[in-house]
Amino acid sequence: MAGNRLGDRAIGDPAQKPMELTEVKSVRLAPTAPFNFDATFHKPDHFTSGDNHWEPGIRWQTWYWQGRSIGLTFANVGNIEQPAVQVDIHYTGKLEEPFAESLVEELGYRYNLYLDLTGFYTAFSRDEALGPILERWRGMRPGHPSSLYEYLIIGVVLQNATIKRSIQMFQMLLERYGTLLSFDGKELWCFWSPGRLADVSEDELRALKIGYRAKSIKRIDAAFAAGQIDEMVLRRQDRETQRKELLDLYGVGPATVWYLLMDVFHHWDFFDHISPWEQKIYSKVFFDRDPEDPVPVDELLEHFEHYGIYKQLAVHYIWEDLWWKRKNEHIPWLEKLIRV
């Protein structure tokens, strides 16, 4: 859910008054070096939504944590070799220290602020394809602001839809069930809590033009509300247990699980699924093959074995390099596939 700002009430329900977050608590984090702030906190490949805004050196993000909707401002106050990030926590009411401490710990986890990249860089700094990209994006971490519940909802709206259609569906859901927050000069939408959709009928969801996905979203919401799945517990399980429990959720398939095992559970060595859309892109990027005549999936998976235990990190760097390039120049073959 990264991207440019759709906030400032440009989209939201004009009748909904934003929740004003007038209190601020500041903390300073020291990620492990090297650390690339912008490449970690902004992923051009994530579809745009109304929950964040990024500018070079700063990111505004809404966050639902332990029953509270808060706003966060991340600011780069260091450099790649001596990193430092200031986080302003915007809230209303009282902010207990245990809440702030758990939130800060979660920020470190979701954005991989303390990930040691030494082994990865040592192994591939001289790799013909990957080496130059590692140099360009030195210190970049995989990072995602969403909880497991939130990521699953996003995964559902991505199913069988163009990026443009997925953006429309997610915006409709955020504006209908989320909370509009006002902080640090921004108005952005915050995700709703698990169980929020208990009294929402499938028909009501379908009225938002999300189609068959309504049933999946309802089932996922109910599973979390009932405690059938707990992200913190699942993080402590082995990868196979995580994979199985995720696949047991209604409407969740291998493609979504593949993303979850990397973005939410941080498995860098797991790579066993490629969607048709990604197959076309990988074929062009890795083999300069016409996307309409893609390399077979088995051959692509075999190619990625070259990166060993760092498969996911390697592909992440190459993938993000492509999307940052797209941010600065027109790539006709990629635009044809994206159809935003």
C-alpha positions as CSV (number, residue, x, y, z in Angstrom):
1,M,0.0,0.0,0.0
2,A,2.8,2.4,-0.7
3,G,2.7,5.2,-3.2
4,N,1.7,8.8,-3.6
5,R,-0.8,10.7,-1.5
6,L,-4.5,10.2,-2.1
7,G,-5.3,11.9,1.2
8,D,-6.0,15.5,2.0
9,R,-9.6,14.4,1.6
10,A,-9.3,14.3,-2.1
11,I,-11.1,11.0,-2.2
12,G,-12.8,10.5,1.2
13,D,-16.4,10.9,2.2
14,P,-16.7,14.7,2.6
15,A,-19.3,14.1,5.4
16,Q,-16.8,12.3,7.5
17,K,-14.9,14.6,9.8
18,P,-11.3,13.4,10.4
19,M,-10.1,12.3,13.8
20,E,-7.7,15.0,15.0
21,L,-4.4,13.5,16.4
22,T,-3.1,16.4,18.4
23,E,-0.6,14.8,20.7
24,V,3.0,13.7,19.6
25,K,5.6,11.5,21.0
26,S,9.0,11.3,19.2
27,V,11.4,8.5,19.2
28,R,14.7,7.9,17.4
29,L,15.6,4.6,15.8
30,A,19.1,3.4,14.7
31,P,18.7,0.8,12.0
32,T,21.7,-1.4,11.3
33,A,24.0,0.0,8.6
34,P,23.9,0.3,5.7
35,F,20.4,1.6,5.6
36,N,18.6,3.3,2.6
37,F,15.6,5.2,4.0
38,D,13.7,6.0,0.8
39,A,14.2,2.6,-0.8
40,T,12.9,0.9,2.4
41,F,10.0,3.2,3.2
42,H,8.8,3.7,-0.4
43,K,8.1,0.8,-2.8
44,P,7.1,2.1,-6.2
45,D,5.6,-1.3,-7.1
46,H,3.0,-1.1,-4.2
47,F,-0.3,0.2,-5.5
48,T,-1.3,3.6,-4.3
49,S,-3.8,4.0,-1.5
50,G,-5.1,6.7,0.8
51,D,-3.3,5.5,4.0
52,N,0.2,7.1,3.4
53,H,2.2,9.8,1.7
54,W,5.9,9.7,0.8
55,E,8.3,12.4,-0.2
56,P,12.1,12.0,-0.3
57,G,13.3,11.7,3.3
58,I,9.9,11.5,4.9
59,R,6.9,9.3,5.0
60,W,3.5,9.7,6.7
61,Q,1.6,6.5,7.5
62,T,-1.5,5.6,9.4
63,W,-1.3,2.5,11.7
64,Y,-3.8,0.5,13.6
65,W,-2.2,-1.0,16.7
66,Q,-3.6,-2.6,19.8
67,G,-7.1,-1.1,19.3
68,R,-5.9,2.4,18.4
69,S,-5.7,4.4,15.2
70,I,-2.6,6.5,15.1
71,G,-0.5,8.4,12.7
72,L,3.2,8.1,12.1
73,T,5.8,10.4,10.5
74,F,9.1,8.8,9.6
75,A,11.9,11.2,8.9
76,N,15.4,10.4,7.7
77,V,17.9,12.1,10.1
78,G,21.0,10.1,9.2
79,N,22.6,8.6,6.2
80,I,23.3,5.2,4.6
81,E,26.4,4.5,6.7
82,Q,25.2,6.2,9.9
83,P,21.5,5.7,9.8
84,A,18.9,7.3,12.1
85,V,15.2,7.6,11.7
86,Q,13.0,9.9,13.8
87,V,9.4,8.6,14.3
88,D,6.7,11.0,15.5
89,I,3.8,9.1,16.9
90,H,0.6,11.1,16.5
91,Y,-2.3,10.2,18.8
92,T,-5.1,11.5,20.9
93,G,-5.7,10.9,24.6
94,K,-3.0,9.2,26.6
95,L,-0.1,7.1,25.3
96,E,1.1,4.5,27.8
97,E,4.8,3.6,27.7
98,P,4.2,-0.2,27.1
99,F,2.0,0.7,24.0
100,A,4.8,3.0,22.6
101,E,7.5,0.3,23.3
102,S,5.5,-2.4,21.6
103,L,4.8,-0.1,18.6
104,V,8.4,0.8,18.2
105,E,9.4,-2.9,18.3
106,E,6.7,-3.7,15.6
107,L,8.1,-0.9,13.4
108,G,11.5,-2.5,13.6
109,Y,10.0,-5.9,12.6
110,R,7.8,-4.8,9.7
111,Y,10.4,-2.6,8.1
112,N,13.3,-5.0,8.8
113,L,15.2,-2.1,10.4
114,Y,17.7,-4.4,12.0
115,L,18.3,-6.9,9.2
116,D,21.9,-7.8,8.7
117,L,22.6,-7.6,5.0
118,T,26.4,-8.5,5.3
119,G,26.1,-12.1,4.1
120,F,23.9,-11.2,1.2
121,Y,26.2,-8.4,0.0
122,T,29.3,-10.5,0.4
123,A,27.8,-13.3,-1.7
124,F,26.5,-11.2,-4.6
125,S,28.4,-7.9,-4.7
126,R,30.3,-9.2,-7.7
127,D,27.4,-10.9,-9.4
128,E,27.1,-9.7,-13.0
129,A,23.4,-9.1,-12.8
130,L,22.8,-8.3,-9.1
131,G,26.1,-6.5,-8.2
132,P,25.3,-3.1,-9.8
133,I,21.8,-3.2,-8.4
134,L,23.1,-3.8,-4.9
135,E,25.4,-0.9,-5.3
136,R,22.6,1.4,-6.5
137,W,20.3,0.4,-3.6
138,R,22.8,-0.2,-0.9
139,G,20.9,-0.5,2.4
140,M,17.5,-1.2,1.0
141,R,15.3,-3.5,3.1
142,P,12.1,-5.3,2.3
143,G,9.4,-3.5,4.3
144,H,5.7,-3.3,4.5
145,P,3.4,-1.4,6.9
146,S,0.5,-3.9,7.0
147,S,-0.5,-6.4,9.6
148,L,-1.3,-10.0,8.5
149,Y,-5.0,-9.2,8.6
150,E,-4.5,-6.0,6.5
151,Y,-2.2,-7.8,4.1
152,L,-4.7,-10.6,3.5
153,I,-7.5,-8.0,2.7
154,I,-5.2,-6.4,0.2
155,G,-4.3,-9.8,-1.2
156,V,-8.0,-10.5,-1.8
157,V,-8.6,-7.2,-3.7
158,L,-5.5,-8.0,-5.9
159,Q,-7.0,-11.3,-7.1
160,N,-7.9,-11.5,-10.7
161,A,-7.9,-7.7,-11.3
162,T,-5.9,-5.0,-12.9
163,I,-3.9,-2.7,-10.7
164,K,-6.3,0.1,-11.5
165,R,-9.3,-2.0,-10.5
166,S,-7.6,-3.2,-7.3
167,I,-6.8,0.4,-6.3
168,Q,-10.5,1.3,-6.8
169,M,-11.7,-1.6,-4.7
170,F,-9.3,-0.9,-1.8
171,Q,-10.1,2.8,-1.7
172,M,-13.8,2.0,-1.5
173,L,-13.2,-0.3,1.4
174,L,-10.9,2.1,3.3
175,E,-13.3,5.0,2.9
176,R,-16.3,3.0,3.9
177,Y,-14.9,1.1,6.9
178,G,-11.7,2.9,7.8
179,T,-11.1,6.0,9.9
180,L,-10.0,9.3,8.5
181,L,-7.1,10.7,10.5
182,S,-5.7,14.2,10.6
183,F,-2.0,14.7,11.7
184,D,1.1,16.6,10.8
185,G,-0.8,18.5,8.1
186,K,-2.1,15.4,6.4
187,E,-5.4,13.7,6.2
188,L,-5.1,10.0,5.6
189,W,-7.2,6.9,6.0
190,C,-6.5,4.2,8.7
191,F,-7.4,0.6,8.3
192,W,-10.2,-0.9,10.3
193,S,-9.9,-3.4,13.1
194,P,-10.5,-7.2,12.7
195,G,-14.1,-7.9,13.4
196,R,-15.3,-4.5,12.0
197,L,-17.1,-6.3,9.2
198,A,-19.1,-8.7,11.5
199,D,-22.3,-6.8,11.0
200,V,-21.6,-6.0,7.4
201,S,-23.5,-8.2,4.9
202,E,-22.0,-9.7,1.8
203,D,-24.5,-7.7,-0.2
204,E,-23.3,-4.5,1.4
205,L,-19.7,-5.4,0.4
206,R,-20.7,-6.4,-3.1
207,A,-22.4,-3.0,-3.5
208,L,-18.9,-1.6,-3.3
209,K,-18.3,-3.5,-6.6
210,I,-15.8,-6.0,-5.1
211,G,-17.7,-9.0,-6.5
212,Y,-17.0,-12.5,-5.3
213,R,-14.2,-11.1,-3.0
214,A,-16.9,-10.1,-0.5
215,K,-17.2,-13.7,0.8
216,S,-13.4,-14.0,1.2
217,I,-13.2,-10.7,3.0
218,K,-16.0,-11.7,5.4
219,R,-14.5,-15.1,6.1
220,I,-11.0,-13.6,6.8
221,D,-12.5,-10.9,9.1
222,A,-14.5,-13.5,11.0
223,A,-11.5,-15.8,11.4
224,F,-9.4,-13.0,13.0
225,A,-12.2,-11.8,15.1
226,A,-12.8,-15.3,16.5
227,G,-9.1,-15.7,17.3
228,Q,-8.8,-18.6,14.8
229,I,-5.5,-17.1,13.6
230,D,-3.1,-15.0,15.6
231,E,-0.3,-13.2,13.7
232,M,2.0,-13.0,16.8
233,V,1.6,-16.7,17.5
234,L,2.1,-17.6,13.8
235,R,5.3,-15.7,13.6
236,R,6.8,-18.2,16.1
237,Q,5.9,-21.2,14.0
238,D,8.0,-22.9,11.3
239,R,7.5,-21.9,7.7
240,E,5.4,-25.0,6.8
241,T,3.0,-24.5,9.6
242,Q,2.6,-20.8,8.5
243,R,2.0,-21.8,4.9
244,K,-0.6,-24.5,5.9
245,E,-2.5,-22.2,8.2
246,L,-2.6,-19.4,5.7
247,L,-3.8,-21.7,2.9
248,D,-6.6,-22.9,5.2
249,L,-8.1,-19.5,5.2
250,Y,-11.0,-19.1,2.8
251,G,-10.1,-17.4,-0.5
252,V,-6.3,-17.4,0.1
253,G,-4.3,-19.1,-2.6
254,P,-0.6,-19.9,-3.2
255,A,0.2,-16.5,-4.8
256,T,-1.0,-14.6,-1.7
257,V,0.8,-17.0,0.6
258,W,4.0,-16.5,-1.3
259,Y,3.9,-12.8,-0.7
260,L,3.0,-13.3,3.0
261,L,5.8,-15.6,3.7
262,M,8.2,-12.9,2.6
263,D,6.6,-9.6,3.5
264,V,5.0,-10.6,6.8
265,F,7.1,-13.6,8.0
266,H,10.4,-12.7,6.4
267,H,11.5,-15.9,4.8
268,W,14.2,-14.9,2.3
269,D,14.8,-18.4,1.0
270,F,11.3,-19.4,0.0
271,F,10.4,-19.1,-3.7
272,D,8.1,-21.6,-5.2
273,H,5.3,-19.7,-6.9
274,I,5.2,-17.2,-9.8
275,S,2.0,-15.7,-11.1
276,P,1.4,-15.3,-14.8
277,W,1.8,-11.5,-14.5
278,E,5.2,-11.9,-12.8
279,Q,6.2,-14.6,-15.2
280,K,6.0,-12.1,-18.0
281,I,8.0,-9.5,-16.1
282,Y,10.7,-11.9,-14.9
283,S,11.0,-13.3,-18.5
284,K,11.8,-9.8,-19.8
285,V,14.0,-8.7,-16.9
286,F,16.1,-11.9,-16.5
287,F,16.1,-13.3,-20.1
288,D,15.1,-10.3,-22.3
289,R,12.3,-12.4,-23.5
290,D,9.1,-11.1,-25.1
291,P,6.6,-11.0,-22.2
292,E,3.9,-12.5,-24.5
293,D,6.2,-15.5,-25.0
294,P,7.4,-16.0,-21.4
295,V,10.0,-18.4,-20.1
296,P,8.4,-21.4,-18.4
297,V,7.9,-21.1,-14.7
298,D,10.0,-24.1,-13.9
299,E,12.9,-22.5,-15.8
300,L,12.5,-19.3,-13.9
301,L,12.4,-21.0,-10.5
302,E,15.5,-23.0,-11.4
303,H,17.2,-19.7,-12.4
304,F,16.5,-18.2,-9.0
305,E,18.2,-21.1,-7.2
306,H,21.4,-19.3,-8.1
307,Y,20.7,-17.0,-5.2
308,G,20.4,-19.8,-2.6
309,I,19.2,-18.7,0.8
310,Y,18.8,-15.2,-0.4
311,K,16.4,-15.8,-3.3
312,Q,13.7,-13.5,-2.0
313,L,16.2,-10.7,-1.2
314,A,17.8,-11.0,-4.7
315,V,14.5,-10.8,-6.5
316,H,13.3,-8.0,-4.3
317,Y,16.3,-5.9,-5.3
318,I,16.0,-6.6,-9.0
319,W,12.2,-6.0,-8.9
320,E,12.5,-2.8,-7.0
321,D,15.2,-1.5,-9.3
322,L,12.8,-2.0,-12.2
323,W,10.0,-0.1,-10.5
324,W,12.3,2.8,-9.4
325,K,13.4,3.0,-13.0
326,R,9.8,3.1,-14.1
327,K,9.2,6.0,-11.6
328,N,11.7,8.1,-13.5
329,E,11.2,7.0,-17.1
330,H,8.6,5.4,-19.4
331,I,9.0,1.7,-20.0
332,P,6.5,0.7,-22.7
333,W,6.5,-3.0,-22.3
334,L,6.0,-2.7,-18.5
335,E,3.2,-0.1,-18.9
336,K,1.4,-2.5,-21.2
337,L,1.4,-5.1,-18.4
338,I,0.5,-2.8,-15.6
339,R,-2.5,-1.0,-17.0
340,V,-3.0,1.4,-14.1
